[in-house]
Amino acid sequence: MNVVLVEPEIPQNTGNIARTCVMTGSVLYLVGKLGFSLEDRYLRRAGLDYWPYLRYYCYDDLPTLQAHFSKSNFYFFTARIKKKIYTEVAYKDGDFLVFGRETSGLPAEILYKHEEACLRIPMVEEVPRSLNLSNAVAVVLYEALRQQGFPGMC
């Protein structure tokens, strides 16, 4: 599987997501302007000694990434568009799971351009916040891998 973070802001979240990617055999794509340096000590600490095992790539923008993988499915995760729940999709090997910034999520233009591919994680509505980014990635990624029989995992 492929995890995409568009303009992540918090190094500890990206470090935790990197660790999850290593432990699931997933690839991490970092897109756009990062809110930290890849040399950040908090990023490295959150990923601990997993960094040598991480397969990751940086892209300037999402359209370039999508163009390189034009035959792949891209799913966009948001709390703003309430159409489909993340479990209503049949994930395949090579799909891309796209998540936005911690403070604002994915930009509206991306969401509306790909509205049919937008998915959400159910949450109570009384709380005006959402799941931590690293938790949201883990929830969705493990569902996608579960559907595929946890390939390459024991």
MODAVEN-V491265 format. One line per field, one symbol per residue. ss: DSSP state (@ for helix, = for strand, . for the rest). psi: psi as a letter, one per 20 degrees, with the letter a starting at -180 (. if undefined). A space follows every 50 residues. Layout:
# MODAVEN-V491265
ss=???
psi=???
This chain:
# MODAVEN-V491265
ss=.=====....@@@@@@@@@@@@@@..=====.........@@@@@@@@@@ @@@.=====..@@@@@@@.....====......==@@@.......====. =...=..@@@@@@.@@@===............@@@@@@@@@@@@@@@... ....
psi=rpppoolqhohhghghhgggggiikrpppppapqjrqijphhggghicki hiipoqqpqhrghgghhhliiqpppppqihpkfqqhijqnqqpiqpopqa qhhibqqhhgghhkhijpqqppqqihpkarqqghggggggghgghghjkm pjq.
